[in-house]
Amino acid sequence: MPQEKYKGKYAEVYLPSEKFLEKWKQRAKEARMPLSPWIFETVEAASDGLSETSDELASQGEALRVENRKLRRDIENFESRIRELETEVFNLRHNAMLTRASGDDVYSTRLIKIVRRGGTWSNRDILAELGVLEGDITAVEIVTRQLQALQDAGLIAESARGWRWTK
């Protein structure tokens, strides 16, 4: 006898052999569904004329997960490439800082805006905000020289925690 909560919506199914039952249980497991809902979904899909069974939907779900992982890797690669290009642009804009004598310096307005926001900024945080790769020695040297020049001008101060705006 079915439980009281199933009264009026209970049906028994007799299968031709135990092999069918095991096969259905396995398919339900592959579809990540309990047996009863899997049977219901499969019968409904077949009776509605839908061509996609829960097995097909499960395999489509797996294919979508694989594609999603690939797209996430692509995004990570694109973000890395963007960071490299931003570093290159920064270097091209401010490379003169390495060759000019003081007084002719061209400062990064983004660098000034970052430090002026308030708080204390570590070198790593400043590089990240500028979109500069920490491994690019030229870019790091440009940022360091600009920070030192701003410090010499009395606009920023360096502490053990980092750089902060003083004006």
C-alpha positions as CSV (number, residue, x, y, z in Angstrom):
1,M,0.0,0.0,0.0
2,P,1.2,3.5,-0.8
3,Q,1.8,6.1,1.9
4,E,-1.2,8.4,2.6
5,K,0.5,11.4,0.9
6,Y,0.6,9.4,-2.4
7,K,-3.1,8.3,-2.3
8,G,-4.8,9.1,-5.6
9,K,-1.5,9.6,-7.5
10,Y,0.1,6.2,-7.2
11,A,0.6,3.7,-10.0
12,E,2.4,0.3,-10.2
13,V,4.5,-0.6,-13.2
14,Y,5.4,-4.2,-14.0
15,L,8.5,-4.6,-16.1
16,P,9.2,-7.6,-18.3
17,S,12.4,-8.5,-16.3
18,E,14.7,-7.4,-13.5
19,K,17.1,-6.3,-16.2
20,F,14.7,-3.5,-17.3
21,L,14.4,-2.3,-13.7
22,E,18.2,-2.2,-13.3
23,K,18.6,-0.5,-16.7
24,W,16.0,2.2,-15.7
25,K,17.7,2.7,-12.3
26,Q,21.0,3.2,-14.0
27,R,19.6,5.7,-16.5
28,A,17.9,7.6,-13.7
29,K,21.2,7.7,-11.8
30,E,23.0,9.0,-14.9
31,A,20.3,11.7,-15.2
32,R,20.9,12.5,-11.5
33,M,17.3,11.8,-10.7
34,P,15.4,9.5,-8.5
35,L,13.7,6.6,-10.4
36,S,10.1,7.7,-10.0
37,P,10.6,11.3,-11.3
38,W,12.8,9.9,-14.1
39,I,10.1,7.5,-15.2
40,F,7.5,10.3,-15.1
41,E,9.7,12.7,-17.1
42,T,10.6,10.0,-19.7
43,V,7.0,9.0,-20.2
44,E,5.8,12.6,-20.4
45,A,8.5,13.5,-22.9
46,A,7.6,10.5,-25.0
47,S,3.8,11.2,-24.8
48,D,4.2,14.9,-25.6
49,G,6.2,14.0,-28.6
50,L,9.3,15.7,-27.3
51,S,12.4,14.2,-28.7
52,E,14.6,15.0,-25.7
53,T,14.6,12.5,-22.9
54,S,16.2,13.0,-19.6
55,D,19.2,11.1,-20.9
56,E,19.6,13.5,-23.7
57,L,19.1,16.5,-21.4
58,A,21.7,15.1,-19.0
59,S,24.2,14.8,-21.9
60,Q,23.4,18.3,-23.1
61,G,23.9,19.6,-19.6
62,E,27.3,18.0,-19.4
63,A,28.2,19.4,-22.8
64,L,27.2,22.9,-21.6
65,R,29.3,22.4,-18.5
66,V,32.3,21.5,-20.7
67,E,31.7,24.6,-22.9
68,N,31.3,26.8,-19.8
69,R,34.7,25.6,-18.5
70,K,36.3,26.4,-21.9
71,L,34.7,29.9,-22.0
72,R,36.0,30.6,-18.5
73,R,39.5,29.7,-19.6
74,D,39.1,31.9,-22.6
75,I,38.0,34.8,-20.4
76,E,41.0,34.3,-18.1
77,N,43.3,34.3,-21.2
78,F,41.7,37.5,-22.6
79,E,42.0,39.2,-19.2
80,S,45.6,38.3,-19.0
81,R,46.2,39.6,-22.5
82,I,44.3,42.9,-21.7
83,R,46.6,43.3,-18.7
84,E,49.7,42.9,-20.9
85,L,48.4,45.4,-23.4
86,E,47.5,47.9,-20.6
87,T,51.1,47.5,-19.3
88,E,52.5,48.1,-22.7
89,V,50.3,51.3,-23.2
90,F,51.4,52.5,-19.8
91,N,55.1,52.0,-20.7
92,L,54.6,53.8,-24.0
93,R,52.9,56.8,-22.4
94,H,55.4,57.2,-19.5
95,N,58.6,55.8,-20.9
96,A,59.9,59.4,-21.1
97,M,60.0,59.4,-17.3
98,L,63.0,57.0,-17.5
99,T,65.0,59.2,-19.9
100,R,64.1,62.8,-19.1
101,A,65.8,65.0,-16.6
102,S,63.7,66.1,-13.7
103,G,61.5,69.1,-14.3
104,D,60.3,67.6,-17.6
105,D,58.4,64.8,-16.0
106,V,55.1,63.6,-17.4
107,Y,53.0,62.1,-14.6
108,S,50.3,59.5,-14.9
109,T,47.0,61.2,-14.1
110,R,45.6,57.8,-13.2
111,L,48.4,57.3,-10.6
112,I,47.6,60.7,-9.1
113,K,43.9,60.0,-9.0
114,I,44.5,56.6,-7.4
115,V,46.6,58.0,-4.5
116,R,44.3,61.0,-4.1
117,R,41.3,58.7,-3.4
118,G,42.6,58.4,0.1
119,G,44.0,55.7,2.3
120,T,47.3,54.0,2.1
121,W,48.3,52.3,-1.1
122,S,50.9,49.5,-1.4
123,N,53.0,49.3,-4.5
124,R,51.2,46.1,-5.5
125,D,47.7,47.8,-5.1
126,I,48.9,50.7,-7.2
127,L,50.2,48.5,-10.0
128,A,46.9,46.5,-9.9
129,E,44.8,49.7,-10.1
130,L,46.9,50.9,-13.0
131,G,46.5,47.6,-14.8
132,V,50.3,47.1,-14.8
133,L,51.9,43.7,-14.5
134,E,54.1,43.3,-11.5
135,G,56.6,41.4,-13.6
136,D,57.1,44.2,-16.1
137,I,60.3,45.8,-14.8
138,T,60.1,48.8,-17.0
139,A,56.5,49.6,-15.9
140,V,57.4,49.1,-12.2
141,E,60.4,51.4,-12.6
142,I,58.3,54.1,-14.2
143,V,55.7,53.9,-11.4
144,T,58.4,53.9,-8.8
145,R,60.1,57.0,-10.3
146,Q,56.7,58.8,-10.5
147,L,55.9,58.0,-6.9
148,Q,59.4,59.2,-5.8
149,A,59.0,62.4,-7.8
150,L,55.6,63.0,-6.3
151,Q,57.1,62.4,-2.9
152,D,59.9,64.9,-3.7
153,A,57.3,67.4,-4.6
154,G,55.6,66.9,-1.2
155,L,52.4,65.6,-2.7
156,I,52.6,62.1,-1.3
157,A,54.4,60.3,1.6
158,E,55.6,56.8,1.9
159,S,55.1,54.8,5.1
160,A,55.7,51.2,6.0
161,R,52.2,50.4,4.8
162,G,52.5,52.2,1.5
163,W,51.8,55.6,-0.2
164,R,49.3,58.2,0.8
165,W,48.3,61.6,-0.4
166,T,49.4,64.5,1.8
167,K,47.9,67.6,0.2
